[in-house]
Amino acid sequence: MLNFLLTWLVTAIALLITAYIVPGFEFDNWTTAAIAAIILGLVNAIVRPIFVLLTFPLTILSLGLFLLIINALMLWLVGFLVPGFVVASFLSALIGSIVLAIATTILSQLIRN
């Protein structure tokens, strides 16, 4: 249970960091970021595997780079689903997904140590 709460908190903080860095990626407040972190986890657990399976040939042809597009689409979907969370364009979602991955990795390593 503690691991789940830490993961959720790290994701919410990483989303806020991403919103600070990436233009077109905005939150109304901390609560919206916390809700977006939960919805992002659900979307990554339910919708993302379906997308990965359906686009497997493209992923192979692009040597895995198409997974960046899938991550951006999932982030864009969360922006559509969560009121108060704005992802202005696909480019914002793409850059945001990269920054989010980096921020989450760094925060996870800091907490682990």
C-alpha angles and dihedrals in degrees: 000000000000090000090054092050092048091049091049092048093047091050092049092050091045089052090052091049089050091050089052093052105035120066113226092031110103143162129198093216147331093280091058090052091051092050091046090053090055093046091046089054091050093046091049091049098045113020103029097062090054091052092046092051094047094047097041094118091053090048091053093047092049092045091243098311091114087071087073088060091049091050090050091050091051091050091047089051091053089050088055094047101045117068111223093029112101126191102180100196144357090259089056089050092049095049090040093054091053093047090044092054092050094045093047092050093050094046092047091052091049092052093044091054 
